[in-house]
Amino acid sequence: MVERFRFRAVRPLEAYLASVHGRSAADDGDGATCTDCHGAHRITPSSDRESPVHRSRVPATCGACHAGVTEIFRESVHGQAAAAGIEESPVCTDCHGEHRILSPADRSSPVFASNIPKMTCGRCHGDLRLAEEFGLDPRKVAAYSDSYHGLAARAGAVTVAHCGSCHGIHDILPSGDPASHIHADNLAATCGDCHPGAGTVFAIGPVHVLPTEPEHAAIFWIRRVYLWLIVLTVGAMVLHNGADLYRKVRRPPRRPGYLPRARRQRLSRGFRIAHMLLAASFVVLVYTGFALEYPEAWWAAPLVEWESSIALRGSLHRVAAVVLIGAALFHVVHLAASREARRWLLWMRPRREDWVELRERVAWLAGRRPTPPPSPWVGYPEKIEYLAVVWGTLLMGVTGVLLWAETLALRFLPTWVIDVATVIHFYEAVLASLAILVWHLYFVIFDPVVYPMDPAWWTGLSAPGRAAERQPPEK
């Protein structure tokens, strides 16, 4: 029938029966039926200007049942444009659908909270042809999509602000209209719905920030410093560990007098507990954190699926953050309470011998000496990593708390500080993740002297191969 009579709608009856109107009509008879919209005897095509489903008449047709909403829509920028005969201006069916109209609470509905930016508003406001014709900026859709609100919406969050939260739903007006939700005089109240005190207790930052707009100098330099730091640091790690792997595969190091099955205590119970808490929280933080930044990625799908019902990703991220902070506090208490722990910590002090070891090991990695240099029980690889963990935990903790308590923080800090915290939090996470993958996992798993794994993190005893390349611990 569709092909024969060239109907524009595919399976209209099935779509209607699945709609709120169809279900209501079947349940209690109050839902709109076909004749309510199309008419009874004088049914004409939607292309006929006299048809009740012609674009120009759709608001009046829907208004027969939804009078209050229709009156609000008529006063909006979209309603006025539609009344003026602008065909591209949206009417009820453009946002809600035609036959398969679903409740805004239905996840399949185009007006479901997380679908609005892309499926509904973004469909027109991101269209280059429409943007050029009506003088709109299509980049603002992408700017929203890359913002915190947009990222959360892309991940399926239903409580985060979307287009309608700020611009209105049926009563959308230009920003210059005094009645508009985004008029300068009303912006504080609009933002204050989610962020109490906006515009009074703390300043409102820029919205829809475009890539071409100037950013704060601090953000500019921090981003560039981090990009260079990530490239140089991770690049150096790859070169170091790649050369180390090559040399050890060719000739595994052995010390004279070493007993192959000998093991030595490397981590006490307190250090192992702190490490386990740190490792578990780090994995959860990385997964949930990057799932916010890349919600469309396949690996984020199992987590994102829950966002429309519960804020699982954010809750897990915050719980893991608390565990991470708890692990750091446990480590501090352990150091304060245990003299033995403090003695082990002294081994982590950077010393002149570390630079000598690094220089000689690089010479061995480069093939300039036949054997690796003598390595202390705790060498520069462990010291570099420990200092990086301390610094990274402190930095991620401070920036994470600022972002977690953003509304409170903005009462005392300018908005650019929150933007700086966001940049640091992201790039530090990238650096930490790559460092763990390239540096830490190599020395505890892929290093030939400990492969398939150094059990020290679980048993406290070093792998035989690790003991073979290290001098006995200092007394």
N, C-alpha and C positions, 0 to 999 in steps of 0.2 A: 504493500500500500504506500509506503513512504516513497519508494522509487517510482511507482506508477503515477502518483499524483504530485510528486516532487514536494512533499511536505518538508519543511525546514527542521522540524523537531523529530527526533528519533525516539520511538517507543514512548509517546507522550502519556498514554494511559498508565503504563507501569510506573513512569516517573511521578505522575499525579498520585497514584495509590500509595507511594512511599513517602509522600509529602505530609506536612502537618495538616494541610487542608484535607487531603484524602483520608488520613487516619481519623481526623475529627469527624468527618462526614460519616465514616463507617461506624464510629463509636456512638455518637449522640445525635448525628444529623445536623450539627451546627456549622460544620466546615463548608467553605466555599466549594461549589461544584462547577462543572464545565460551563453551564449556562450562566452562572453568576458573572463569569469573566467574558465569555464569547458571545453571550446573547442566546436567545431561544430560536426564533424562526428566521430572523434576518441576520444570519451569520455570514460575515464577510472576511476576506483575508486580512492579515495584520498589516499588509501594505496599503489597504484602503484607509484613508484618513478619517472616514466615518466609523471605522471599526473600533469597538471598545478596547481592543488590544493593540491598536496602533500606538507607536511610541508616545505621541503627543497626548494620548488619552489614558495611558496606563496609570498615571497618578490618580486620576479621577475614578478609574475602575477600582483600583485598590482602596481608594478613599471611601468607597461605599461601605466598607466594613471597618477600615482603619482611618477614620476621619481625623482624629487628633494628630496622628503621625503625619498624615498627608498635609495638613495645614502647616505643620512645622517644616516639612520638606519644601513646600511651595515658596517659603521665604528664604530658603537656603540658596547658595550660589548655584548649586546644581538645579534646583527647582526653577529658579528664575531663568537660567540658560535654556532649560527644556521648554519653558513657556514661550521663550523668544524664538523657538523653532530651531535651535542648534541641535542637530541630530546626534552629535558626538557626546552631548551631555548625558550622564547616566540617569536613568529612572529606576523605579523600584525593582524591575526584573533584572536589570544589569547587575545589581548587587546581591539580590536574594535568589535569583533564578526565576524560571518561568513555571514549569510544571512541578519540578522536584524542589519545592521550597521547604527548607528544613529549619528547625529551631536553631537560634544562635548558640545553643548549648550542645548541638550535635557536631561532633568533630568533623563530619563530612561537609558541613555547611560552609559556603564561601564567606559567611559572616561570623564563623567561629573565630574566637580571639586570635589565635595564632595563624589563621588563614587570611585575615584581613589585609596585612601589608603586601602580600605577594599576589594572592588570588583576586582580591577585590580592588583596593585602592591602587596598588602597584601596577595592575594591568593597564590602567589608563595613564597614570602619572609617570610611569616608566617607559611609556611608548614614545619613541623619538618623533614619529610623525605628528602625533597629537601635541607633543611638547612644542614642536616648532610652530604648529598652526596657532596655538593659543598662548604662546609665550611662557610656557612652564619650564622648569629646570628638571629634567629627568634624572639628574645625578642625585637629587635629594632622596629618592627612593633607595639608591645604593648607599647613601650616607647613613640613612636610618638602619638599613640592613646590617651595616658594619658597626653600629653603635652597640652599647650594652643592651639597650631595649631590643634592638633588632636581632642581636645574636640569641638572646633568650627566646624571642618569638620564633626564630628559625628552629630552635631546639624544641618547640612545642609548648613553652610556658604560657599559661593562660592568665596569669596575674600581672604580667609585665605590661607596661604601657604600649599600646599600638596606635595606629593613625587616629582611630575614633576616640581614644582616650584623651587626646589633646585637641584635635580639630572639631570634635563632635561627630555625631553619627548622622542624624537626619538634619540637624541645624548647622551645617557647615557654612561658614561665612568667611570672606576675605579677612586677612589679618588687620587691615585698616578699618574694618567695621567695628564701632565701639561695642557691639553685641557679640563679637567673635570671641571664642574661648582663647584664642591666641593673640588677641589684641594686647598691646603693652600693658594696659591697665588691668587686664584680667589674667595675665600669665601667671602671676603669683598664686592666684586661687586655683588655676588649672593644675600647675605643678604641685601645689599644696595638697591636692587630693591624695597623692601618694607620698609626698615629701613635705610633711608639716613644717612650716617655717620658711618655705621657699620664698625668696624675694624680700623677706623681712629679717629672719634670723640669719640666713645665709644667702649669698648671691646666686642668681640663676645663670648658669653657663650657656654657651652657644648651643643651638640645636641644629640638627642636619649639617654637621660640619663637613664641608666638601674637601677633597684632597688638595684642591688648588688654594684653599684659604690658608692664610698664614697661621702657624701654630706657635705656641709659646716657645721662647728660645730654649728653655730648660728641656722641653720635650724634644725639640729638634736635635740638640746635642746628645742627650741621653740615648735616643734611638740610634744615632750614628755611632756613638761609642760602643754600644752593645753589639751592633752588627759587626763592627771590626773585631771586638773582643771575642765574639762567638766564632767568627771565621778563623782568626789567628790561634785561639786557644784550642779549639777542636781540631783544627788542622795540625797543630803541633802534637796533639795527642795521637792522632792517626799515624803520623810519621814515626813517632816514638814507639808506639806499640806494634806497628807493622814491622819495623826493623827488629824489635825485640823478639817478636814471634819468629821471624826468619832466622835469626841467629840461634835461638834456642832449639828450633826444630833440627837445625844442622848439628848442633853440639850442646846437649843439655849440660848445664853447669853442675859441677860436683866439687865439694871441698875435701881435702885429704882428711882421713880419719872419720868421715861421716858414716853413721850407721843407717842404712836405707830405711829401716822401719822406725827410726827414732822420731818422737814427737815432743814438742815443747808447748807449755802453756802460753797462749798468745792473747787471749781475751778472758777476763774474769767474768763471773756471772752478771755483775752489775753492768758491765759494758755490753754484754750480749743482750740483756733485756732492753737497754736503751737502743741498741742497733735494730733489734726486731721491731720495736715500736716505730722507729724512724723509717725502716724499710717498708713496713705495711702502710703507714700513713702516706709515704711518698708515692707509692704506686697508685693509691686511690686518688690522691691529689692530682697527679699527672693525668690520669684517665678522665676524671670529672672536670678538670680545668680545661683541657684541650677539647673536651666534648662541647664546652660552651663556645669556644672559638671556631670549631669546625663541626657544627651540628649535623651537616649533611653527609659526613663521612660514614662509610659502612660500619666502621668499628664503634661509632657512637650510637648507632641505631638501637641496640638493646637498652641503653640508658635513656635515650630521647623518647622512646615509646611511652614512658611513664609520665612525661612532663604534662600532658593534658589533664591528668587526674591528681598527681601529687608532684611536688617539687623535689623529686628524688635526687637529681644531679646536684642541686645546690645544697641539699641537706647532707648528702654524703661528703661533699667537698668541705663543708664547715665542720662536720664531725671529725674528718681526717685532719683538718687544721688544728682542732683542739688536741687530738692525739699527738700530732707533731710537736706542739708547744709543750704538752705533757712530757714527751720524751726528752725534750731539751731541759725541762725543769728537773726531771728525774736524774739526768746526767749531772747537772750541777749539784744536786743534793748528794749524789753518790761520790762525787769528787770531794765535797766538803766533809763527808762522814768517813771516808776510807783513806787511810794513809797510803795503803798499797796502790789505790787508784790514782792518788796524786803523784806517786812515784812513776807510775806508767805514763801519766800525763807529761811528766818532765821529759820523757823521751820524744815528745812531739815538738819540743822547742827547735826552731830553726837554728842550725849551727853552721860554722864555717865548713865543717866536714861534709855537709850536704852538698855544697857547691862543688867541692872536690869530687864527690861521688858522681854528681850529675855530669861534670865535665869528662871524667874518665869513662863513665858508662856511654855517653854520647860517642866518645872515641871508639869504644868497642862496637857500638851499633853501626858506626860508619866504617868498620873494618880496619881501624888504625891501631888496634891492639888485639892480640890473639885471644886473650881471656877477659872475662868480665871483671870489673874491679871488686874488691871486698865490699860487701854490703852490710851495714849495721842491722841490728835486729829490727829497728824501725828506720826506714830510709826515706829519701825524699818523696817517693810515690805516696806513702801513707801520710806524710806531713802535709804535702800539698792538698791531698784530699780532705784531711781533717780540718785544715784551716778553711777550705772552700765550703765544707759542710757548716761550720760555725757561722761564717759570713753569710752564706746563702739562707740558712735558717733564720738568722736575725733579720735579714732584708725581706724575705718572704713573709715573715711574721708581722713585721711593722706595716708593710704595704697591704697585706691581707686584712689586717685589723682595720686599717683606714677604709678599705673598700667594703668591708663587712658593715662597719658603722658609718657609712657614708653620710647619712643625714646628720648624725651627731658631729662628725668631723667637719662638715661644711659650716657649722656654727662658729668655728674658731679658725678655719683655714680658708684661703681663697680656692676657687674652683680649679685653678691650674695645678694645685698640689694633688688633687684627686686624679687629674689626668696624668701627672707624672707618676703617681703610684701605680696606675693602670699599666703604663708603659713598662715600668721597672718590673712589675709582677709578671708580665707576660714574657719579656725577654730573659729575665732571670730563670723562669721556668724552662724556657727553651735551652738555655745554657746548662742548667742543672741536669735536665733530661739527657742531653747529648753527652755530658761529662760522665754520667752514670753508665750509659750504654758503651761509650768508647773507652773510658779509663777504668772505672771501677769493675765492671763486669769482665773486662779482660784479665785483670789481676786475680779475681776470685774464681773465674770459670775457665777462660780460654787460654790463660798462660800455661804453656806446656808443663811447667813444673808442678802445677796443682790440678790440671785437668783430670776428671770432669768437674771438680769443685773443691775449693778449699773449705774444709769443714769447721774452720775456726769460729765462724759465726754461730754455729750450733753447739759444738762440743767445747770450744775454747782452745782446742789443740790445733797447732798449725799442721798443714799438710807436710809429709816427709820432704817433698821437693822444695817447699818454701824454706824449711829448715836447712836444706842442703846448700842453698845459695846465700844464707844469712849467717852472720857471726852470732855467737851465743849472746843472750841479753845481758846488759850490764847489771852488776849486783849493786 
